[in-house]
Amino acid sequence: MTHGSSNTQPTSDLDLPMHTVTWSSVQWTCLVCGGAEEIDPEEEAPTPPICPSCHRLAVAEALATLLGVRR
């Protein structure tokens, strides 16, 4: 078939289904626990990517170490 052949159809005439992809959330993985977290597409993942639970645990452990309290 040559370019401009009379037996070709424009793409719009082929009646192919059109799929629109919309992202409602973005997924990232926590470096500490490996858990998946989701955020809005407008937000950015934390740097370093650590989930809120692991972040709270790390802060609690650091405070315990600073205060000399053993868990």
VEXFISE-691115 format. One record per atom (N, C-alpha, C, O): residue in one letter; chain; atom name; x, y, z. Coordinates in Angstrom, 2 decimals, m for minus. Example, Ala and Ser with C-alpha at 12.3 -4.5 7.8 and 13.67 -1.06 7.14 Angstrom:
<pts>
r:c:a:c1:c2:c3
A:A:N:13.19:m5.69:7.80
A:A:CA:12.30:m4.50:7.80
A:A:C:13.20:m3.30:7.80
A:A:O:14.24:m3.32:8.46
S:A:N:12.85:m2.25:7.08
S:A:CA:13.67:m1.06:7.14
S:A:C:12.90:0.03:7.87
S:A:O:13.41:1.14:8.04
</pts>
This chain:
<pts>
r:c:a:c1:c2:c3
M:A:N:0.85:m1.16:0.00
M:A:CA:0.00:0.00:0.00
M:A:C:0.91:1.22:0.00
M:A:O:1.88:1.29:0.75
T:A:N:0.59:2.17:m0.82
T:A:CA:1.40:3.38:m0.90
T:A:C:0.75:4.49:m0.10
T:A:O:m0.44:4.46:0.20
H:A:N:1.55:5.46:0.25
H:A:CA:1.04:6.61:1.00
H:A:C:m0.02:7.33:0.16
H:A:O:0.20:7.61:m1.02
G:A:N:m1.16:7.61:0.76
G:A:CA:m2.22:8.30:0.05
G:A:C:m3.10:7.36:m0.76
G:A:O:m3.84:7.81:m1.63
S:A:N:m3.04:6.09:m0.49
S:A:CA:m3.84:5.11:m1.21
S:A:C:m5.32:5.38:m0.94
S:A:O:m5.69:5.85:0.13
S:A:N:m6.15:5.08:m1.90
S:A:CA:m7.58:5.36:m1.78
S:A:C:m8.29:4.39:m0.84
S:A:O:m9.44:4.64:m0.47
N:A:N:m7.66:3.29:m0.45
N:A:CA:m8.33:2.32:0.42
N:A:C:m7.97:2.52:1.91
N:A:O:m8.29:1.65:2.72
T:A:N:m7.35:3.59:2.26
T:A:CA:m7.06:3.88:3.67
T:A:C:m8.11:4.81:4.22
T:A:O:m8.69:5.61:3.49
Q:A:N:m8.38:4.70:5.51
Q:A:CA:m9.37:5.55:6.17
Q:A:C:m8.66:6.46:7.16
Q:A:O:m7.67:6.06:7.78
P:A:N:m9.16:7.66:7.32
P:A:CA:m8.62:8.50:8.39
P:A:C:m8.88:7.84:9.74
P:A:O:m9.86:7.12:9.90
T:A:N:m8.02:8.08:10.70
T:A:CA:m8.13:7.45:12.02
T:A:C:m9.47:7.72:12.67
T:A:O:m10.01:6.84:13.34
S:A:N:m10.03:8.90:12.50
S:A:CA:m11.30:9.24:13.15
S:A:C:m12.46:8.41:12.60
S:A:O:m13.49:8.28:13.27
D:A:N:m12.34:7.85:11.41
D:A:CA:m13.42:7.05:10.82
D:A:C:m13.36:5.58:11.20
D:A:O:m14.23:4.81:10.79
L:A:N:m12.38:5.16:11.97
L:A:CA:m12.24:3.74:12.30
L:A:C:m13.11:3.30:13.47
L:A:O:m13.21:2.11:13.73
D:A:N:m13.74:4.24:14.17
D:A:CA:m14.60:3.95:15.32
D:A:C:m13.89:3.14:16.39
D:A:O:m14.45:2.19:16.94
L:A:N:m12.65:3.50:16.69
L:A:CA:m11.90:2.84:17.75
L:A:C:m12.31:3.43:19.09
L:A:O:m12.52:4.64:19.19
P:A:N:m12.43:2.59:20.13
P:A:CA:m12.79:3.13:21.45
P:A:C:m11.65:4.00:21.98
P:A:O:m10.48:3.64:21.86
M:A:N:m12.00:5.13:22.55
M:A:CA:m11.01:6.04:23.12
M:A:C:m11.04:5.87:24.64
M:A:O:m12.11:5.93:25.25
H:A:N:m9.89:5.67:25.23
H:A:CA:m9.78:5.52:26.67
H:A:C:m9.05:6.73:27.23
H:A:O:m7.95:7.06:26.81
T:A:N:m9.68:7.36:28.19
T:A:CA:m9.06:8.50:28.85
T:A:C:m8.57:8.03:30.20
T:A:O:m9.33:7.48:30.99
V:A:N:m7.30:8.25:30.47
V:A:CA:m6.71:7.85:31.74
V:A:C:m6.70:9.06:32.66
V:A:O:m6.13:10.10:32.33
T:A:N:m7.32:8.90:33.82
T:A:CA:m7.27:9.95:34.83
T:A:C:m6.66:9.37:36.08
T:A:O:m7.03:8.28:36.51
W:A:N:m5.73:10.08:36.65
W:A:CA:m5.06:9.62:37.86
W:A:C:m5.68:10.31:39.05
W:A:O:m5.66:11.54:39.16
S:A:N:m6.25:9.52:39.95
S:A:CA:m6.84:10.11:41.15
S:A:C:m5.84:10.10:42.31
S:A:O:m6.02:10.82:43.29
S:A:N:m4.78:9.30:42.19
S:A:CA:m3.76:9.28:43.23
S:A:C:m2.45:8.77:42.65
S:A:O:m2.40:8.14:41.60
V:A:N:m1.39:9.08:43.37
V:A:CA:m0.05:8.63:42.99
V:A:C:0.45:7.73:44.11
V:A:O:0.26:8.03:45.29
Q:A:N:1.08:6.63:43.75
Q:A:CA:1.54:5.68:44.76
Q:A:C:3.06:5.72:44.87
Q:A:O:3.77:5.80:43.87
W:A:N:3.55:5.68:46.12
W:A:CA:4.99:5.60:46.38
W:A:C:5.20:4.58:47.48
W:A:O:4.25:4.23:48.19
T:A:N:6.43:4.10:47.64
T:A:CA:6.75:3.03:48.59
T:A:C:7.66:3.55:49.69
T:A:O:8.64:4.24:49.42
C:A:N:7.33:3.22:50.94
C:A:CA:8.13:3.60:52.09
C:A:C:9.44:2.82:52.08
C:A:O:9.45:1.61:51.87
L:A:N:10.55:3.52:52.31
L:A:CA:11.86:2.87:52.33
L:A:C:12.07:2.00:53.58
L:A:O:12.88:1.08:53.56
V:A:N:11.33:2.29:54.66
V:A:CA:11.54:1.57:55.92
V:A:C:10.73:0.28:55.95
V:A:O:11.29:m0.80:56.15
C:A:N:9.42:0.39:55.77
C:A:CA:8.56:m0.80:55.91
C:A:C:8.16:m1.42:54.58
C:A:O:7.67:m2.55:54.56
G:A:N:8.36:m0.71:53.46
G:A:CA:7.99:m1.24:52.16
G:A:C:6.53:m1.11:51.84
G:A:O:6.06:m1.62:50.82
G:A:N:5.78:m0.42:52.71
G:A:CA:4.35:m0.24:52.48
G:A:C:4.09:0.79:51.40
G:A:O:4.88:1.72:51.20
A:A:N:2.98:0.63:50.71
A:A:CA:2.59:1.56:49.65
A:A:C:1.73:2.67:50.24
A:A:O:0.85:2.41:51.06
E:A:N:2.00:3.87:49.84
E:A:CA:1.25:5.04:50.27
E:A:C:0.70:5.73:49.02
E:A:O:1.31:5.70:47.96
E:A:N:m0.46:6.36:49.17
E:A:CA:m1.05:7.10:48.07
E:A:C:m1.21:8.56:48.44
E:A:O:m1.55:8.89:49.57
I:A:N:m0.96:9.43:47.47
I:A:CA:m1.13:10.87:47.65
I:A:C:m1.82:11.43:46.42
I:A:O:m1.90:10.76:45.39
D:A:N:m2.33:12.66:46.54
D:A:CA:m2.93:13.33:45.39
D:A:C:m1.87:13.64:44.36
D:A:O:m0.71:13.83:44.72
P:A:N:m2.24:13.68:43.10
P:A:CA:m1.25:13.98:42.05
P:A:C:m0.57:15.34:42.22
P:A:O:0.55:15.53:41.75
E:A:N:m1.24:16.30:42.87
E:A:CA:m0.66:17.62:43.06
E:A:C:0.41:17.63:44.17
E:A:O:1.24:18.53:44.21
E:A:N:0.39:16.63:45.05
E:A:CA:1.34:16.55:46.16
E:A:C:2.61:15.84:45.72
E:A:O:2.63:15.14:44.70
E:A:N:3.66:16.03:46.50
E:A:CA:4.91:15.33:46.24
E:A:C:5.16:14.32:47.36
E:A:O:4.80:14.56:48.51
A:A:N:5.76:13.22:47.03
A:A:CA:6.12:12.22:48.04
A:A:C:7.21:12.82:48.93
A:A:O:8.03:13.61:48.46
P:A:N:7.21:12.46:50.21
P:A:CA:8.24:13.00:51.10
P:A:C:9.63:12.55:50.67
P:A:O:9.80:11.50:50.04
T:A:N:10.62:13.34:51.03
T:A:CA:12.01:13.00:50.71
T:A:C:12.77:12.95:52.02
T:A:O:12.87:13.98:52.69
P:A:N:13.30:11.83:52.42
P:A:CA:13.22:10.50:51.80
P:A:C:11.81:9.93:51.96
P:A:O:11.09:10.32:52.87
P:A:N:11.43:9.02:51.08
P:A:CA:10.07:8.47:51.13
P:A:C:9.87:7.53:52.32
P:A:O:10.14:6.33:52.25
I:A:N:9.40:8.11:53.41
I:A:CA:9.13:7.35:54.63
I:A:C:7.70:7.65:55.05
I:A:O:7.32:8.82:55.16
C:A:N:6.91:6.62:55.29
C:A:CA:5.49:6.80:55.63
C:A:C:5.35:7.46:57.00
C:A:O:6.28:7.41:57.81
P:A:N:4.19:8.07:57.28
P:A:CA:3.98:8.75:58.56
P:A:C:4.16:7.83:59.77
P:A:O:4.68:8.28:60.80
S:A:N:3.76:6.58:59.68
S:A:CA:3.91:5.65:60.82
S:A:C:5.38:5.40:61.13
S:A:O:5.78:5.43:62.30
C:A:N:6.18:5.14:60.10
C:A:CA:7.61:4.90:60.31
C:A:C:8.30:6.18:60.78
C:A:O:9.24:6.12:61.58
H:A:N:7.85:7.33:60.30
H:A:CA:8.42:8.60:60.73
H:A:C:8.16:8.82:62.22
H:A:O:9.07:9.20:62.96
R:A:N:6.93:8.59:62.67
R:A:CA:6.60:8.75:64.10
R:A:C:7.42:7.78:64.95
R:A:O:7.91:8.17:66.02
L:A:N:7.56:6.54:64.50
L:A:CA:8.34:5.56:65.24
L:A:C:9.80:5.99:65.36
L:A:O:10.41:5.87:66.43
A:A:N:10.37:6.49:64.27
A:A:CA:11.76:6.95:64.29
A:A:C:11.94:8.12:65.24
A:A:O:12.94:8.18:65.96
V:A:N:11.00:9.05:65.26
V:A:CA:11.08:10.20:66.17
V:A:C:10.96:9.72:67.61
V:A:O:11.71:10.18:68.47
A:A:N:10.03:8.81:67.89
A:A:CA:9.87:8.29:69.25
A:A:C:11.14:7.57:69.72
A:A:O:11.56:7.74:70.86
E:A:N:11.75:6.77:68.85
E:A:CA:12.99:6.08:69.21
E:A:C:14.14:7.06:69.44
E:A:O:14.94:6.87:70.35
A:A:N:14.21:8.09:68.63
A:A:CA:15.26:9.10:68.80
A:A:C:15.09:9.85:70.11
A:A:O:16.07:10.09:70.81
L:A:N:13.86:10.21:70.45
L:A:CA:13.61:10.89:71.71
L:A:C:13.92:9.99:72.90
L:A:O:14.49:10.44:73.89
A:A:N:13.54:8.72:72.80
A:A:CA:13.83:7.77:73.86
A:A:C:15.34:7.64:74.06
A:A:O:15.81:7.57:75.20
T:A:N:16.09:7.61:72.98
T:A:CA:17.55:7.52:73.07
T:A:C:18.13:8.78:73.70
T:A:O:19.03:8.70:74.54
L:A:N:17.62:9.95:73.30
L:A:CA:18.10:11.20:73.87
L:A:C:17.80:11.32:75.36
L:A:O:18.60:11.88:76.11
L:A:N:16.67:10.80:75.77
L:A:CA:16.27:10.88:77.17
L:A:C:16.88:9.74:78.00
L:A:O:16.73:9.73:79.22
G:A:N:17.53:8.81:77.36
G:A:CA:18.14:7.70:78.07
G:A:C:17.13:6.66:78.54
G:A:O:17.44:5.87:79.43
V:A:N:15.97:6.66:77.98
V:A:CA:14.93:5.71:78.34
V:A:C:15.05:4.50:77.43
V:A:O:15.13:4.63:76.21
R:A:N:15.06:3.34:78.04
R:A:CA:15.18:2.11:77.25
R:A:C:13.78:1.52:77.06
R:A:O:13.02:1.41:78.02
R:A:N:13.46:1.14:75.85
R:A:CA:12.16:0.50:75.58
R:A:C:12.28:m0.99:75.59
R:A:O:11.29:m1.69:75.39
</pts>
